[in-house]
């Protein structure tokens, strides 16, 4: 019996090794999505993201100025819908479609005034910046500010950024310094910020209780091909929290039978 078990384990180990070696390059990178509410006169919303296979991600009570963690998703087409919080049967306030390519990272942002609200799909460039540089973009979600000019340590970084729009990424020198926001309507604002070497950042311009604010979201930090921070489970809750190869269920079944382990597969919806 011992020889039989030893032989079975050797076969299983070889099979797992073959599966892991055959994992595609995309498995090490992943496809990611996060959601943002940047419409100042739109109340809190419940956001659903539904794939054409029927899997759904649900985020409830997302208020203005909030950005979710990245979720790992499968490449494919998704419908994004936002409804008033607590009204799941009401018509969507706004809808959008995402065509997610393998290895891509995306931010789906509700931008603009409620009367002209749209879901803007932003492609997040998580590739590593040049040495001694950080990569920065601006997303303008403050209607009261009008167009906003952005400076880094008093040097112009971007021209006027209109409300409800997002810029492309630009490379800036790293280190601690002063991020300046000069709105066309209202007083300029300065914030002390640190951009780390190799970091990728999104600066969100929002309306705070005391006026204009800059919220700095770290998209990636020195890795270059994966989001920073808490990457959460994908649609349906079955994807791993960090990228990795997919092992066929048939192999897992053999492992469970050979070792006498009962496997439980659980689906969670976040």
N, C-alpha and C positions, 0 to 999 in steps of 0.2 A: 504493500500500500504506500509506504514511504517513497519507493522508487517511482510509483505512478504519480504521486503528488508532485515530486521533484520534477519529473518530466513535464507535467502540465504547467508548472510555474515557469519552466524554461521556455516552453512554447509561447506562453502568455507574454513573457518579457520580450521575446523576439518580435511578437506581433505588435506590442505597444511601441517598441523601438521603431519598427517600420512605419507605423502610423504617424509618430511624432516627426520622423525624418521627412515624411511626405507632406507635412503641413505647408500650405502655401504661404508666400511672403506676407499676404494681407493679414494673416492671423496674428502676426507679430505687431501689426500697426493698428488695425481696427478702424472703424468708421464711427464718428462721434457726433452727437447733437446736444445742444443746450438751448434753453428758452429764456427770453427776456421780455419784460413789460416796461416799455419806455414811452408810454402815452400818458401825459400828465393829467388829462381830464377824463380818462377812462378809469372807472372803478376797478377793484380787484376782479380777477377773472379766474375761471377754471379752464385749464388748457388740456386738450386731448390731442394725442398724436397717434394716428391709426395707419397701419401698413395695409397693403392690398391683400395680405394674408389674414387680416383680422386682428393681429396683435395690437394692443393699445397701451400707451403710456398716459397716465392721468396725473396732472398736478393741480391741486385745488388751492384757491385763495392766494393767487399770485398777485401781489400789489405792485404799484408803480415803483420803478427803480430796482426791482428784484431781478436777479439772474440766477438760473438754476446751475447745478453742477452738470458736467458733461455726462451724457448717457451713451453707452456703447450700443449701436444699432447695427442691423444688417444692411448692406447696400440694397437700394430699391426705392420705390416711390411711396411717399407718405402724405396723408392729409392732416393738416394742422388746423384745429378749430378752437376758438376762444369764446366762452360764454360767461355771462354774469355769474359770479360766485353763488353757488347754492341753487342754480336753476338749470339742471341737466337737460331738461326737455325743451328749453327755449331755443329759438333759432340762434346760430352763432353770430356774435358781434362781427367777427371777421374770420376768414378762412384763407388758407394758403396751401400750396403743394411743394413738397421737397423731393427732388430726384437726387438721392444720396449715392455718390460714387464710392467705390471701394477705396479705403484709405483716406477719405475726406473728413474734414471737421467743419461743422456748421453751427451758426447761431441764428435761430429763428426769432426775430425781434418784432414786437408790436410797436410800430412807430407812427408818428403823426397825431393830429387831433382826432378825437373820436368821430367827428363828422367825416373825416377822410382817412380813417384808420386803415392800415395795411400791414400784412406780415412781410417784413423784409428778410430775405434769406441771405445771410452774410457768409461768405466762404472764409474760414479761419485759416490763415497761413501759419502753421506751426513749425515750419522748417527753421533750423537754427540760423540766426542772424550772423553777419561777419564778426570776427573777433573784436572784442571791446565795444560791441554795439548791442543795443536792444531794438526790438521792433515794436512800433506803437501805431495804433489807429484811434480815431475819435468817432464816437456814435453820439449824435446830438439829439437828446430827448427833452430839451427845455424850451417849450414854446415861448415863454416870456422873454427869453434872451435874444431872440432873433438869430441872425448869423453870428457865429463865435469864431474868433481867431485864436490860435493856440501857439504858445511859446514854451520853450524848454530852456531854462536858465537865460531868459531874455532873448534868446535867438528864435526867430520864426521857425515853426515846424510845419504848420499847415495854414493855408489861406482860410478864408471865411467858410465855416461849415454851417450850412443851412439846417434849420430845424427839420427833424424827420429824415435826415440823411446820415450816411456813414462814409468815412473816407477809406481809401486803401491804406495799407501799412507803409510806414516810412521808418528808416533806421536812424537812431539817435545815439549820442554818446551815453555811456552808462554811468552809474553813480547816483549819489543823492543830489537833489537840486530842487528847483522851483518850477512847477508847472503853472503857467499863466493862462487864464481864460479871459478874453476881452470881448464881451458881447456887444452887439450893435445897439441893444437896449438894456440899460442898467450899468452898474458899476463893475469894473474888472475884479477878478478873483484870483488869488494865488494859493497854491497848495504845495506843501513840502512832500516830495515823492522820492522814492528810490527805484531806479530801473537797474536790474542786475544784468551782468554780462550773459548774453545768450537768452535773455527773457523775451517773451512775446506778450504784449499787453493791449487791452482795449480800455480806453478812457471814455467813460460814460458821463456825458454832461446832463445833469438832472436839476430839477427845481426842488430845493430843500426848504425847510421851514424858515431859515434865515436868508434865503436867496439862492444864488447859483452854487452848485456843488460839482466836484469832479470825483467820480467813483472809479478807481483803478482796478480792473479785473485782470488777474494773471491768467493768460490763456495757456502758456507753456513756460517752463523754466529750465533752460539748459539741456533739455532732452532732445527737442527738435522734431520728434515724430509722435508724440503722445501728449495729451492734455495733462496739465499739472493738477495736483490736489485730488479730491475725492471723485474719481470716475465711478459713477454708480451703475447698477445693473441695467441691462438693456430692456427693450420692449418685452413685456411678458414676464420679466424677472428671471429668465433662464440663462442669460448670457453671463460669463464670468466677469468679476469686477475688474480684472486686469487682463490685457490681451493674452491669448494663448491658443494653442492648437485645439481643434475639435476632435475628440476621440469617438469613433462610431459606437453606438449603443450595443452592437453585437459583441464588441470586444469587452465592454464593461460587463455585459451579462456573463461572459465566460469567466471573467475575474471574480464576479460575485459567486458563481457556482463553485469554482475551484477553491475559493478561500472560505466558503460558507458564510458570505456576507450578504445581507439583504440590503438592496439599494432602494432608496425612496426618492422619487423625482417630484419636486414640488414646484408649482407655478405661482409666482407672486406678481401682482400688479402694483406698481408704485404710483 
